[in-house]
């Protein structure tokens, strides 16, 4: 069975262009392995409501982006520590930040 997944760098570029064309801001915080790196997404709206997304296996065998952590406004350091630990676990991963209203629509588009 052949993996039909897009190279990571192309998927990241497409996500950034889609967010920017919708009036948002997107940036690569850290680059990962060009073709097969895992993509991790950090989203926020107006600098708040930060959430961390990564692809998780589903029962049907697909892998869709799932919110795995939300920032606690009372303890922002805990969220930052989690991001640092996750990145250290997989140094070949990409970390992309999306700053836009309703970031779920871009997450859903990236999953398909």
MOPAC internal coordinates of N, CA, C and O (Angstrom, degrees):
PM7 1SCF
backbone

  N    0.0000 0     0.00 0     0.00 0    0    0    0
  C    1.4610 1     0.00 0     0.00 0    1    0    0
  C    1.5288 1   109.48 1     0.00 0    2    1    0
  O    1.2310 1   119.78 1   -48.91 1    3    2    1
  N    1.3009 1   118.02 1   131.09 1    3    2    1
  C    1.4463 1   123.46 1  -178.72 1    5    3    2
  C    1.5204 1   110.19 1   -94.37 1    6    5    3
  O    1.2310 1   121.20 1   -42.37 1    7    6    5
  N    1.3185 1   115.30 1   137.63 1    7    6    5
  C    1.4612 1   120.61 1   177.22 1    9    7    6
  C    1.5241 1   108.18 1   -80.79 1   10    9    7
  O    1.2310 1   120.00 1   -62.01 1   11   10    9
  N    1.3329 1   117.60 1   117.99 1   11   10    9
  C    1.4608 1   122.42 1  -176.54 1   13   11   10
  C    1.5243 1   111.98 1   -92.34 1   14   13   11
  O    1.2310 1   120.31 1  -163.94 1   15   14   13
  N    1.3045 1   117.02 1    16.06 1   15   14   13
  C    1.4537 1   121.81 1  -177.33 1   17   15   14
  C    1.5373 1   110.88 1   -68.73 1   18   17   15
  O    1.2310 1   120.89 1   -39.42 1   19   18   17
  N    1.3112 1   115.91 1   140.58 1   19   18   17
  C    1.4639 1   121.34 1   174.46 1   21   19   18
  C    1.5243 1   109.44 1   -66.16 1   22   21   19
  O    1.2310 1   119.95 1   -29.55 1   23   22   21
  N    1.3198 1   117.69 1   150.45 1   23   22   21
  C    1.4638 1   118.76 1   172.02 1   25   23   22
  C    1.5325 1   109.40 1   -58.85 1   26   25   23
  O    1.2310 1   120.63 1   -36.01 1   27   26   25
  N    1.3005 1   116.41 1   143.99 1   27   26   25
  C    1.4691 1   121.46 1  -175.07 1   29   27   26
  C    1.5313 1   112.02 1   -55.54 1   30   29   27
  O    1.2310 1   120.21 1   136.46 1   31   30   29
  N    1.3191 1   117.21 1   -43.54 1   31   30   29
  C    1.4598 1   118.73 1  -176.50 1   33   31   30
  C    1.5298 1   111.79 1   -63.13 1   34   33   31
  O    1.2310 1   119.84 1   144.72 1   35   34   33
  N    1.3332 1   117.91 1   -35.28 1   35   34   33
  C    1.4745 1   120.27 1   178.32 1   37   35   34
  C    1.5222 1   111.05 1   -69.86 1   38   37   35
  O    1.2310 1   120.90 1   138.95 1   39   38   37
  N    1.3147 1   115.88 1   -41.05 1   39   38   37
  C    1.4697 1   119.02 1   178.40 1   41   39   38
  C    1.5269 1   111.01 1   -63.23 1   42   41   39
  O    1.2310 1   120.44 1   138.79 1   43   42   41
  N    1.3201 1   116.77 1   -41.21 1   43   42   41
  C    1.4655 1   120.89 1   178.30 1   45   43   42
  C    1.5266 1   110.38 1   -64.85 1   46   45   43
  O    1.2310 1   119.81 1   134.30 1   47   46   45
  N    1.3281 1   117.96 1   -45.70 1   47   46   45
  C    1.4644 1   120.99 1   178.87 1   49   47   46
  C    1.5224 1   111.51 1   -58.98 1   50   49   47
  O    1.2310 1   120.50 1   137.15 1   51   50   49
  N    1.3314 1   116.65 1   -42.85 1   51   50   49
  C    1.4634 1   120.60 1   179.64 1   53   51   50
  C    1.5214 1   111.95 1   -63.86 1   54   53   51
  O    1.2310 1   120.76 1   138.74 1   55   54   53
  N    1.3256 1   116.15 1   -41.26 1   55   54   53
  C    1.4594 1   120.74 1   179.10 1   57   55   54
  C    1.5281 1   110.77 1   -63.90 1   58   57   55
  O    1.2310 1   120.43 1   136.37 1   59   58   57
  N    1.3268 1   116.78 1   -43.63 1   59   58   57
  C    1.4661 1   121.37 1   179.73 1   61   59   58
  C    1.5303 1   110.28 1   -62.77 1   62   61   59
  O    1.2310 1   120.23 1   134.33 1   63   62   61
  N    1.3097 1   117.17 1   -45.67 1   63   62   61
  C    1.4799 1   120.15 1   179.75 1   65   63   62
  C    1.5223 1   111.84 1   -63.01 1   66   65   63
  O    1.2310 1   120.22 1   139.54 1   67   66   65
  N    1.3244 1   117.18 1   -40.46 1   67   66   65
  C    1.4622 1   120.20 1   179.91 1   69   67   66
  C    1.5244 1   111.01 1   -63.96 1   70   69   67
  O    1.2310 1   120.46 1   136.62 1   71   70   69
  N    1.3260 1   116.72 1   -43.38 1   71   70   69
  C    1.4661 1   120.54 1   179.96 1   73   71   70
  C    1.5295 1   110.36 1   -65.77 1   74   73   71
  O    1.2310 1   120.50 1   134.44 1   75   74   73
  N    1.3248 1   116.66 1   -45.56 1   75   74   73
  C    1.4685 1   119.70 1  -179.52 1   77   75   74
  C    1.5249 1   112.19 1   -65.51 1   78   77   75
  O    1.2310 1   119.88 1   143.46 1   79   78   77
  N    1.3248 1   117.83 1   -36.54 1   79   78   77
  C    1.4654 1   119.68 1   179.42 1   81   79   78
  C    1.5257 1   111.41 1   -70.11 1   82   81   79
  O    1.2310 1   120.16 1   160.27 1   83   82   81
  N    1.3267 1   117.30 1   -19.73 1   83   82   81
  C    1.4626 1   121.64 1   176.91 1   85   83   82
  C    1.5255 1   111.57 1   -93.05 1   86   85   83
  O    1.2310 1   120.25 1  -172.36 1   87   86   85
  N    1.3443 1   117.13 1     7.64 1   87   86   85
  C    1.4561 1   121.05 1   175.47 1   89   87   86
  C    1.5206 1   114.40 1    92.03 1   90   89   87
  O    1.2310 1   119.85 1  -170.58 1   91   90   89
  N    1.3109 1   117.89 1     9.42 1   91   90   89
  C    1.4548 1   121.16 1   179.52 1   93   91   90
  C    1.5118 1   111.58 1   -98.97 1   94   93   91
  O    1.2310 1   121.63 1     6.67 1   95   94   93
  N    1.3083 1   114.48 1  -173.33 1   95   94   93
  C    1.4573 1   122.03 1   179.07 1   97   95   94
  C    1.5207 1   108.20 1  -123.71 1   98   97   95
  O    1.2310 1   120.46 1   -42.64 1   99   98   97
  N    1.3169 1   116.72 1   137.36 1   99   98   97
  C    1.4575 1   121.16 1   178.01 1  101   99   98
  C    1.5179 1   108.72 1  -142.04 1  102  101   99
  O    1.2310 1   120.92 1   -36.75 1  103  102  101
  N    1.3175 1   115.85 1   143.25 1  103  102  101
  C    1.4500 1   120.33 1   179.38 1  105  103  102
  C    1.5216 1   110.80 1  -150.83 1  106  105  103
  O    1.2310 1   121.34 1   -26.01 1  107  106  105
  N    1.3072 1   115.05 1   153.99 1  107  106  105
  C    1.4553 1   121.08 1   174.57 1  109  107  106
  C    1.5220 1   107.03 1   -90.42 1  110  109  107
  O    1.2310 1   120.61 1   -62.72 1  111  110  109
  N    1.3132 1   116.45 1   117.28 1  111  110  109
  C    1.4628 1   120.94 1   178.03 1  113  111  110
  C    1.5241 1   109.52 1   -79.13 1  114  113  111
  O    1.2310 1   120.84 1   138.17 1  115  114  113
  N    1.3290 1   116.00 1   -41.83 1  115  114  113
  C    1.4685 1   119.29 1   174.58 1  117  115  114
  C    1.5199 1   109.46 1  -147.45 1  118  117  115
  O    1.2310 1   121.66 1   -43.75 1  119  118  117
  N    1.3294 1   114.44 1   136.25 1  119  118  117
  C    1.4595 1   120.73 1   179.59 1  121  119  118
  C    1.5153 1   109.59 1   -85.55 1  122  121  119
  O    1.2310 1   121.79 1   -36.56 1  123  122  121
  N    1.3212 1   114.18 1   143.44 1  123  122  121
  C    1.4464 1   120.55 1   177.11 1  125  123  122
  C    1.5117 1   111.22 1  -112.53 1  126  125  123
  O    1.2310 1   121.04 1    20.51 1  127  126  125
  N    1.3048 1   115.63 1  -159.49 1  127  126  125
  C    1.4615 1   121.80 1   178.68 1  129  127  126
  C    1.5237 1   108.39 1   -63.02 1  130  129  127
  O    1.2310 1   120.25 1   -50.93 1  131  130  129
  N    1.3006 1   117.14 1   129.07 1  131  130  129
  C    1.4741 1   123.40 1  -171.27 1  133  131  130
  C    1.5231 1   114.45 1   -54.06 1  134  133  131
  O    1.2310 1   119.81 1   135.07 1  135  134  133
  N    1.3131 1   117.98 1   -44.93 1  135  134  133
  C    1.4599 1   119.92 1  -174.45 1  137  135  134
  C    1.5252 1   114.49 1   -99.90 1  138  137  135
  O    1.2310 1   120.18 1   136.79 1  139  138  137
  N    1.3165 1   117.27 1   -43.21 1  139  138  137
  C    1.4673 1   119.69 1  -170.86 1  141  139  138
  C    1.5266 1   114.02 1  -116.04 1  142  141  139
  O    1.2310 1   119.74 1  -168.06 1  143  142  141
  N    1.3337 1   118.10 1    11.94 1  143  142  141
  C    1.4582 1   119.92 1  -178.87 1  145  143  142
  C    1.5252 1   112.23 1   -65.48 1  146  145  143
  O    1.2310 1   121.28 1   -34.75 1  147  146  145
  N    1.3019 1   115.15 1   145.25 1  147  146  145
  C    1.4633 1   121.66 1   174.59 1  149  147  146
  C    1.5257 1   108.40 1   -69.83 1  150  149  147
  O    1.2310 1   120.52 1   -38.69 1  151  150  149
  N    1.3275 1   116.62 1   141.31 1  151  150  149
  C    1.4618 1   120.70 1   178.88 1  153  151  150
  C    1.5176 1   108.50 1  -105.22 1  154  153  151
  O    1.2310 1   121.10 1   -57.13 1  155  154  153
  N    1.3267 1   115.51 1   122.87 1  155  154  153
  C    1.4548 1   123.44 1   176.21 1  157  155  154
  C    1.5254 1   106.70 1  -112.54 1  158  157  155
  O    1.2310 1   120.33 1   -41.70 1  159  158  157
  N    1.3258 1   116.98 1   138.30 1  159  158  157
  C    1.4599 1   120.20 1  -175.35 1  161  159  158
  C    1.5239 1   110.13 1  -123.30 1  162  161  159
  O    1.2310 1   121.59 1   -46.54 1  163  162  161
  N    1.3135 1   114.57 1   133.46 1  163  162  161
  C    1.4502 1   122.92 1   174.08 1  165  163  162
  C    1.5185 1   106.54 1  -111.01 1  166  165  163
  O    1.2310 1   119.86 1   -56.89 1  167  166  165
  N    1.3207 1   117.86 1   123.11 1  167  166  165
  C    1.4646 1   120.14 1   179.71 1  169  167  166
  C    1.5221 1   109.76 1  -118.09 1  170  169  167
  O    1.2310 1   121.62 1   -28.53 1  171  170  169
  N    1.3249 1   114.50 1   151.47 1  171  170  169
  C    1.4578 1   120.44 1   173.40 1  173  171  170
  C    1.5225 1   108.42 1  -153.43 1  174  173  171
  O    1.2310 1   121.93 1   -18.77 1  175  174  173
  N    1.3157 1   113.91 1   161.23 1  175  174  173
  C    1.4612 1   121.06 1   177.34 1  177  175  174
  C    1.5177 1   107.62 1  -127.08 1  178  177  175
  O    1.2310 1   121.20 1   -64.42 1  179  178  177
  N    1.3355 1   115.30 1   115.58 1  179  178  177
  C    1.4676 1   121.61 1  -178.41 1  181  179  178
  C    1.5272 1   111.75 1    54.63 1  182  181  179
  O    1.2310 1   121.06 1  -139.63 1  183  182  181
  N    1.3147 1   115.57 1    40.37 1  183  182  181
  C    1.4536 1   120.50 1   176.42 1  185  183  182
  C    1.5154 1   115.34 1    78.78 1  186  185  183
  O    1.2310 1   119.85 1   179.12 1  187  186  185
  N    1.3164 1   117.89 1    -0.88 1  187  186  185
  C    1.4631 1   121.21 1  -179.16 1  189  187  186
  C    1.5124 1   111.10 1  -127.34 1  190  189  187
  O    1.2310 1   120.99 1     5.28 1  191  190  189
  N    1.3030 1   115.71 1  -174.72 1  191  190  189
  C    1.4600 1   122.26 1   177.87 1  193  191  190
  C    1.5290 1   111.26 1    54.39 1  194  193  191
  O    1.2310 1   120.61 1  -134.00 1  195  194  193
  N    1.3363 1   116.44 1    46.00 1  195  194  193
  C    1.4659 1   121.34 1  -177.43 1  197  195  194
  C    1.5233 1   110.58 1   -70.33 1  198  197  195
  O    1.2310 1   121.61 1   -44.02 1  199  198  197
  N    1.3273 1   114.53 1   135.98 1  199  198  197
  C    1.4674 1   121.32 1   177.30 1  201  199  198
  C    1.5189 1   109.16 1  -137.48 1  202  201  199
  O    1.2310 1   121.44 1   -28.95 1  203  202  201
  N    1.3326 1   114.85 1   151.05 1  203  202  201
  C    1.4535 1   122.08 1  -177.96 1  205  203  202
  C    1.5161 1   108.47 1  -117.73 1  206  205  203
  O    1.2310 1   120.81 1   -51.50 1  207  206  205
  N    1.3365 1   116.05 1   128.50 1  207  206  205
  C    1.4609 1   122.96 1  -174.70 1  209  207  206
  C    1.5270 1   110.30 1  -121.66 1  210  209  207
  O    1.2310 1   120.66 1   -37.51 1  211  210  209
  N    1.3145 1   116.34 1   142.49 1  211  210  209
  C    1.4584 1   120.65 1   168.42 1  213  211  210
  C    1.5098 1   109.32 1  -148.68 1  214  213  211
  O    1.2310 1   121.69 1   -20.56 1  215  214  213
  N    1.3250 1   114.36 1   159.44 1  215  214  213
  C    1.4688 1   119.47 1  -179.01 1  217  215  214
  C    1.5132 1   109.46 1   -73.00 1  218  217  215
  O    1.2310 1   121.33 1   -48.43 1  219  218  217
  N    1.3203 1   115.06 1   131.57 1  219  218  217
  C    1.4563 1   121.32 1   179.52 1  221  219  218
  C    1.5213 1   108.58 1  -124.80 1  222  221  219
  O    1.2310 1   120.21 1   -37.91 1  223  222  221
  N    1.3326 1   117.20 1   142.09 1  223  222  221
  C    1.4707 1   120.08 1   178.13 1  225  223  222
  C    1.5287 1   111.00 1   -63.77 1  226  225  223
  O    1.2310 1   121.14 1   -39.48 1  227  226  225
  N    1.3305 1   115.43 1   140.52 1  227  226  225
  C    1.4597 1   121.92 1   178.79 1  229  227  226
  C    1.5363 1   108.93 1  -109.56 1  230  229  227
  O    1.2310 1   120.68 1   -15.05 1  231  230  229
  N    1.3097 1   116.31 1   164.95 1  231  230  229
  C    1.4616 1   120.89 1  -179.31 1  233  231  230
  C    1.5212 1   113.19 1   -59.82 1  234  233  231
  O    1.2310 1   120.42 1   149.44 1  235  234  233
  N    1.3435 1   116.81 1   -30.56 1  235  234  233
  C    1.4654 1   120.06 1  -179.12 1  237  235  234
  C    1.5307 1   112.94 1   -83.12 1  238  237  235
  O    1.2310 1   120.33 1  -175.69 1  239  238  237
  N    1.3369 1   116.98 1     4.31 1  239  238  237
  C    1.4567 1   121.03 1   178.96 1  241  239  238
  C    1.5188 1   113.81 1    92.89 1  242  241  239
  O    1.2310 1   119.88 1   169.10 1  243  242  241
  N    1.3137 1   117.83 1   -10.90 1  243  242  241
  C    1.4642 1   120.57 1   178.40 1  245  243  242
  C    1.5356 1   109.25 1   -78.04 1  246  245  243
  O    1.2310 1   121.40 1    -8.15 1  247  246  245
  N    1.3145 1   114.92 1   171.85 1  247  246  245
  C    1.4623 1   121.10 1   177.53 1  249  247  246
  C    1.5188 1   106.95 1  -131.05 1  250  249  247
  O    1.2310 1   120.27 1   -67.85 1  251  250  249
  N    1.3202 1   117.09 1   112.15 1  251  250  249
  C    1.4576 1   119.33 1  -179.24 1  253  251  250
  C    1.5204 1   110.29 1  -118.09 1  254  253  251
  O    1.2310 1   121.49 1   -25.75 1  255  254  253
  N    1.3261 1   114.75 1   154.25 1  255  254  253
  C    1.4553 1   119.32 1   178.67 1  257  255  254
  C    1.5222 1   109.27 1   -67.49 1  258  257  255
  O    1.2310 1   121.74 1   -47.23 1  259  258  257
  N    1.3199 1   114.28 1   132.77 1  259  258  257
  C    1.4564 1   122.13 1  -179.20 1  261  259  258
  C    1.5245 1   107.85 1  -131.36 1  262  261  259
  O    1.2310 1   120.77 1   -40.92 1  263  262  261
  N    1.3287 1   116.13 1   139.08 1  263  262  261
  C    1.4617 1   119.88 1   175.91 1  265  263  262
  C    1.5272 1   107.60 1   -73.39 1  266  265  263
  O    1.2310 1   120.74 1   -62.08 1  267  266  265
  N    1.3296 1   116.19 1   117.92 1  267  266  265
  C    1.4586 1   120.51 1  -176.88 1  269  267  266
  C    1.5261 1   112.52 1  -105.86 1  270  269  267
  O    1.2310 1   120.35 1   168.21 1  271  270  269
  N    1.3331 1   116.94 1   -11.79 1  271  270  269
  C    1.4626 1   119.19 1   179.93 1  273  271  270
  C    1.5124 1   109.58 1  -158.82 1  274  273  271
  O    1.2310 1   120.77 1   -40.74 1  275  274  273
  N    1.3418 1   116.13 1   139.26 1  275  274  273
  C    1.4617 1   121.92 1   173.98 1  277  275  274
  C    1.5114 1   108.37 1  -119.86 1  278  277  275
  O    1.2310 1   120.87 1   -36.29 1  279  278  277
  N    1.3208 1   115.95 1   143.71 1  279  278  277
  C    1.4526 1   120.20 1  -178.34 1  281  279  278
  C    1.5171 1   111.00 1   -74.56 1  282  281  279
  O    1.2310 1   120.76 1   -48.96 1  283  282  281
  N    1.3091 1   116.16 1   131.04 1  283  282  281
  C    1.4626 1   122.75 1   174.07 1  285  283  282
  C    1.5280 1   106.23 1   -86.30 1  286  285  283
  O    1.2310 1   120.09 1   -61.05 1  287  286  285
  N    1.3236 1   117.44 1   118.95 1  287  286  285
  C    1.4608 1   120.57 1  -176.71 1  289  287  286
  C    1.5295 1   111.85 1   -64.03 1  290  289  287
  O    1.2310 1   120.28 1   159.58 1  291  290  289
  N    1.3196 1   117.07 1   -20.42 1  291  290  289
  C    1.4625 1   121.06 1   178.63 1  293  291  290
  C    1.5249 1   111.75 1   -82.87 1  294  293  291
  O    1.2310 1   120.02 1   159.07 1  295  294  293
  N    1.3383 1   117.56 1   -20.93 1  295  294  293
  C    1.4643 1   121.20 1  -177.24 1  297  295  294
  C    1.5236 1   109.50 1  -142.00 1  298  297  295
  O    1.2310 1   120.54 1  -105.20 1  299  298  297
  N    1.3202 1   116.57 1    74.80 1  299  298  297
  C    1.4626 1   121.09 1  -177.31 1  301  299  298
  C    1.5252 1   112.14 1   -70.06 1  302  301  299
  O    1.2310 1   120.31 1   154.10 1  303  302  301
  N    1.3283 1   117.01 1   -25.90 1  303  302  301
  C    1.4624 1   120.49 1  -179.87 1  305  303  302
  C    1.5241 1   111.23 1   -63.88 1  306  305  303
  O    1.2310 1   120.29 1   144.17 1  307  306  305
  N    1.3204 1   117.05 1   -35.83 1  307  306  305
  C    1.4695 1   121.41 1   179.42 1  309  307  306
  C    1.5370 1   110.08 1   -60.08 1  310  309  307
  O    1.2310 1   120.08 1   138.80 1  311  310  309
  N    1.3111 1   117.46 1   -41.20 1  311  310  309
  C    1.4659 1   122.69 1   178.56 1  313  311  310
  C    1.5312 1   110.14 1   -65.11 1  314  313  311
  O    1.2310 1   120.41 1   133.76 1  315  314  313
  N    1.3205 1   116.83 1   -46.24 1  315  314  313
  C    1.4666 1   121.31 1   178.68 1  317  315  314
  C    1.5267 1   111.20 1   -61.36 1  318  317  315
  O    1.2310 1   120.57 1   138.65 1  319  318  317
  N    1.3220 1   116.51 1   -41.35 1  319  318  317
  C    1.4679 1   120.49 1   178.29 1  321  319  318
  C    1.5207 1   110.96 1   -62.14 1  322  321  319
  O    1.2310 1   120.51 1   139.64 1  323  322  321
  N    1.3345 1   116.63 1   -40.36 1  323  322  321
  C    1.4646 1   120.62 1   178.76 1  325  323  322
  C    1.5323 1   110.42 1   -62.33 1  326  325  323
  O    1.2310 1   120.18 1   135.10 1  327  326  325
  N    1.3318 1   117.27 1   -44.90 1  327  326  325
  C    1.4655 1   121.15 1   179.11 1  329  327  326
  C    1.5322 1   110.71 1   -60.13 1  330  329  327
  O    1.2310 1   120.67 1   137.01 1  331  330  329
  N    1.3195 1   116.33 1   -42.99 1  331  330  329
  C    1.4675 1   120.37 1   179.14 1  333  331  330
  C    1.5254 1   111.32 1   -63.02 1  334  333  331
  O    1.2310 1   120.26 1   136.03 1  335  334  333
  N    1.3291 1   117.11 1   -43.97 1  335  334  333
  C    1.4708 1   120.69 1   179.23 1  337  335  334
  C    1.5221 1   111.10 1   -64.05 1  338  337  335
  O    1.2310 1   120.46 1   137.48 1  339  338  337
  N    1.3249 1   116.73 1   -42.52 1  339  338  337
  C    1.4673 1   120.68 1  -178.56 1  341  339  338
  C    1.5169 1   110.75 1   -64.85 1  342  341  339
  O    1.2310 1   120.17 1   137.38 1  343  342  341
  N    1.3056 1   117.28 1   -42.62 1  343  342  341
  C    1.4631 1   121.06 1   178.64 1  345  343  342
  C    1.5316 1   110.14 1   -64.84 1  346  345  343
  O    1.2310 1   119.64 1   141.19 1  347  346  345
  N    1.3187 1   118.29 1   -38.81 1  347  346  345
  C    1.4662 1   121.94 1   179.13 1  349  347  346
  C    1.5309 1   111.22 1   -65.47 1  350  349  347
  O    1.2310 1   120.14 1   149.28 1  351  350  349
  N    1.3380 1   117.34 1   -30.72 1  351  350  349
  C    1.4646 1   121.51 1   179.03 1  353  351  350
  C    1.5216 1   111.62 1   -66.89 1  354  353  351
  O    1.2310 1   120.22 1   149.65 1  355  354  353
  N    1.3144 1   117.19 1   -30.35 1  355  354  353
  C    1.4601 1   121.54 1  -176.45 1  357  355  354
  C    1.5288 1   109.24 1  -138.79 1  358  357  355
  O    1.2310 1   120.04 1   -97.99 1  359  358  357
  N    1.3442 1   117.53 1    82.01 1  359  358  357
  C    1.4671 1   119.72 1  -176.26 1  361  359  358
  C    1.5294 1   113.75 1   -65.18 1  362  361  359
  O    1.2310 1   119.61 1   167.05 1  363  362  361
  N    1.3344 1   118.36 1   -12.95 1  363  362  361
  C    1.4659 1   121.47 1   177.38 1  365  363  362
  C    1.5268 1   112.85 1   -87.16 1  366  365  363
  O    1.2310 1   120.13 1  -176.06 1  367  366  365
  N    1.3378 1   117.35 1     3.94 1  367  366  365
  C    1.4614 1   120.13 1  -176.33 1  369  367  366
  C    1.5291 1   111.18 1   -86.13 1  370  369  367
  O    1.2310 1   121.76 1   -25.26 1  371  370  369
  N    1.3221 1   114.24 1   154.74 1  371  370  369
  C    1.4559 1   123.51 1   174.68 1  373  371  370
  C    1.5267 1   107.53 1   -94.84 1  374  373  371
  O    1.2310 1   119.93 1   -39.19 1  375  374  373
  N    1.3183 1   117.73 1   140.81 1  375  374  373
  C    1.4567 1   121.60 1   171.58 1  377  375  374
  C    1.5194 1   107.07 1  -120.20 1  378  377  375
  O    1.2310 1   121.09 1   -63.77 1  379  378  377
  N    1.3241 1   115.53 1   116.23 1  379  378  377
  C    1.4620 1   122.72 1  -175.33 1  381  379  378
  C    1.5186 1   108.25 1  -117.49 1  382  381  379
  O    1.2310 1   120.53 1   -46.53 1  383  382  381
  N    1.3235 1   116.59 1   133.47 1  383  382  381
  C    1.4588 1   121.02 1   177.93 1  385  383  382
  C    1.5248 1   109.75 1  -107.48 1  386  385  383
  O    1.2310 1   120.99 1   -48.96 1  387  386  385
  N    1.3277 1   115.72 1   131.04 1  387  386  385
  C    1.4664 1   122.60 1   177.18 1  389  387  386
  C    1.5202 1   108.09 1  -118.32 1  390  389  387
  O    1.2310 1   120.47 1   -57.16 1  391  390  389
  N    1.3044 1   116.70 1   122.84 1  391  390  389
  C    1.4672 1   122.64 1   177.79 1  393  391  390
  C    1.5160 1   107.03 1  -115.70 1  394  393  391
  O    1.2310 1   121.30 1   -79.45 1  395  394  393
  N    1.3365 1   115.13 1   100.55 1  395  394  393
  C    1.4647 1   119.99 1  -176.22 1  397  395  394
  C    1.5249 1   109.29 1  -164.30 1  398  397  395
  O    1.2310 1   120.52 1   -27.73 1  399  398  397
  N    1.3279 1   116.62 1   152.27 1  399  398  397
  C    1.4551 1   120.67 1   174.67 1  401  399  398
  C    1.5272 1   109.38 1   -66.69 1  402  401  399
  O    1.2310 1   120.54 1   -38.08 1  403  402  401
  N    1.2996 1   116.58 1   141.92 1  403  402  401
  C    1.4636 1   123.34 1   178.73 1  405  403  402
  C    1.5357 1   112.21 1    52.80 1  406  405  403
  O    1.2310 1   120.22 1  -120.86 1  407  406  405
  N    1.3186 1   117.18 1    59.14 1  407  406  405
  C    1.4671 1   119.49 1  -177.58 1  409  407  406
  C    1.5321 1   113.67 1   -64.74 1  410  409  407
  O    1.2310 1   120.21 1   162.93 1  411  410  409
  N    1.3218 1   117.21 1   -17.07 1  411  410  409
  C    1.4641 1   120.39 1  -179.58 1  413  411  410
  C    1.5218 1   112.46 1   -58.17 1  414  413  411
  O    1.2310 1   119.78 1   148.90 1  415  414  413
  N    1.3325 1   118.02 1   -31.10 1  415  414  413
  C    1.4647 1   120.05 1  -179.32 1  417  415  414
  C    1.5211 1   111.19 1   -65.88 1  418  417  415
  O    1.2310 1   119.88 1   147.82 1  419  418  417
  N    1.3307 1   117.84 1   -32.18 1  419  418  417
  C    1.4622 1   121.32 1   177.97 1  421  419  418
  C    1.5202 1   110.57 1   -78.99 1  422  421  419
  O    1.2310 1   120.97 1   146.28 1  423  422  421
  N    1.3150 1   115.76 1   -33.72 1  423  422  421
  C    1.4612 1   120.21 1   175.98 1  425  423  422
  C    1.5272 1   108.98 1   -64.35 1  426  425  423
  O    1.2310 1   120.41 1   134.95 1  427  426  425
  N    1.3250 1   116.82 1   -45.05 1  427  426  425
  C    1.4638 1   121.21 1   179.85 1  429  427  426
  C    1.5279 1   111.00 1   -63.01 1  430  429  427
  O    1.2310 1   120.21 1   140.18 1  431  430  429
  N    1.3224 1   117.21 1   -39.82 1  431  430  429
  C    1.4611 1   120.63 1   179.52 1  433  431  430
  C    1.5305 1   110.88 1   -66.03 1  434  433  431
  O    1.2310 1   120.50 1   144.27 1  435  434  433
  N    1.3176 1   116.64 1   -35.73 1  435  434  433
  C    1.4724 1   120.64 1  -179.88 1  437  435  434
  C    1.5251 1   111.37 1   -72.73 1  438  437  435
  O    1.2310 1   120.28 1   156.29 1  439  438  437
  N    1.3041 1   117.06 1   -23.71 1  439  438  437
  C    1.4608 1   121.12 1  -179.12 1  441  439  438
  C    1.5079 1   110.92 1   -75.35 1  442  441  439
  O    1.2310 1   119.84 1   147.38 1  443  442  441
  N    1.3199 1   117.91 1   -32.62 1  443  442  441
  C    1.4648 1   121.70 1  -176.22 1  445  443  442
  C    1.5014 1   112.53 1   -78.24 1  446  445  443
  O    1.2310 1   120.10 1   180.00 1  447  446  445

